[in-house]
Amino acid sequence: MTIKNRIPLVDLRTQYDNISTEIDSAIKKVLKKANFILGEEVQKFEKKFAEFCKARFSVAVANGTDALFITLKSLGIKNDDEVITSPNTFIGTTEAITLCGAKPVFVDIHEKTFTIDESKIERAITEKTKVILPVHLYGCMCDMIKISKIAKKYKLKVVEDACQAHGSLFKTMPPGHYSDAACFSFFPGKNLGAYGDGGAVVTNNRKLYEKIKKFRNHGRARKYIHEFEGMNSRMDTLQAAILLVKLKYLKKWIQKRNKIARIYTQLLSNIREIQPPVVPRHIYHSWHLYVIKTPFRDKLKNFLESKNIFCGIHYPIPLHLQPAYKYLGYKRGDFPVAEKLSKMILTLPIYPELEYKAQLKICNLIKRFFKNVSK
Ligand SMILES: Cc1ncc(COP(=O)(O)O)c(C=O)c1O
């Protein structure tokens, strides 16, 4: 399907075809038991996902935005608090902050890794700062040791946005190890994707775990006993059953993504107008997205799409320039690295099932495009 006509950005259909017997049987089992809300698959998934993240606890929720929101709320984030994060992320990161009544405070990013520039964090800290919220964009983890040190110095909490970083490692440890909690999304296109929405929080802090677990279920301690007001953000049993099947393959899928990324980098490395992504030392990248930089981004994207190769832009407008955040008072030029990169980035197709032939075709077309550009 991928090679003949079109090469999509993500190919969930081929993935399903490869594991359909197991998935169908897992779904059928839930249907037969009819235990759709917080059924045993949810607890099983929480246990297995905590193990995968080398964490003590995991809570499965309805989506990644809720995972971030519930964690911040459970840490006591409220009106007028400030949370430091980067501007080149999905809006779910900052919605979680503003839903608590708090204010997102942006810090520019590293040009090479797209992640928050730790050397600029201290300047952004005020009396109101409560949390640093690093985003492990595209599957590349932030420098969690530097961030933890800053957090300790100023007595701040750290919540990781690991919505794109299932299986990523920093100095051999996954999201959740260096912070108060890490939040994941299981949006279908993620490295571990549900067949609908899903999310999870992992933490090593028992008190925080217990609070989050109650929060996602109306603050419920026991049936009809509500310790506090929470919300309904439970993961569906059906999604948990699907994720349990997929989790078994995740390590292997991430190894495949690494292989695909290596091939892209090799094939593209001598095109002058392209900078392939860089993996810093101490990072095991999970390659949720493979993002190149080129000043010819829009023309290259149009060219590839005219050849039925579908690329993405993650993300074309940094959050501080989005209409939704006009009220924060930021202006063009405030975060020059994020702004510059937003005009140059292009996400190439990447998924474990992407064949070498397809990669070769993509890279040959890119070479052909640049031959014509330089004429
Ligand atoms: C970096 C980042 N943060 C937050 C989210 C929000 O996750 P969800 O879409 O599951 O609410 C996403 C998902 O797209 C994301 O990529």
The ligand as an SDF file (V2000), in Angstrom:
LIG
                    3D

 16 16  0  0  0  0  0  0  0  0999 V2000
    3.7870   17.6880   22.8490 C   0  0  0  0  0  0  0  0  0  0  0  0
    2.3390   17.3730   23.0700 C   0  0  0  0  0  0  0  0  0  0  0  0
    1.7350   17.8070   24.2000 N   0  0  0  0  0  0  0  0  0  0  0  0
    0.4400   17.5250   24.4470 C   0  0  0  0  0  0  0  0  0  0  0  0
   -0.3180   16.7930   23.5750 C   0  0  0  0  0  0  0  0  0  0  0  0
   -1.7620   16.5470   23.8910 C   0  0  0  0  0  0  0  0  0  0  0  0
   -2.1070   15.2020   23.8470 O   0  0  0  0  0  0  0  0  0  0  0  0
   -3.6140   14.7580   23.4390 P   0  0  0  0  0  0  0  0  0  0  0  0
   -3.8110   15.0900   22.0100 O   0  0  0  0  0  0  0  0  0  0  0  0
   -3.6360   13.2910   23.7210 O   0  0  0  0  0  0  0  0  0  0  0  0
   -4.5260   15.5090   24.3460 O   0  0  0  0  0  0  0  0  0  0  0  0
    0.2680   16.3010   22.4030 C   0  0  0  0  0  0  0  0  0  0  0  0
   -0.5010   15.4820   21.4560 C   0  0  0  0  0  0  0  0  0  0  0  0
   -0.7450   15.7610   20.3390 O   0  0  0  0  0  0  0  0  0  0  0  0
    1.6230   16.6180   22.1330 C   0  0  0  0  0  0  0  0  0  0  0  0
    2.2180   16.2060   21.0020 O   0  0  0  0  0  0  0  0  0  0  0  0
  1  2  1  0
  2  3  1  0
  2 15  2  0
  3  4  2  0
  4  5  1  0
  5  6  1  0
  5 12  2  0
  6  7  1  0
  7  8  1  0
  8  9  2  0
  8 10  1  0
  8 11  1  0
 12 13  1  0
 12 15  1  0
 13 14  2  0
 15 16  1  0
M  END
$$$$
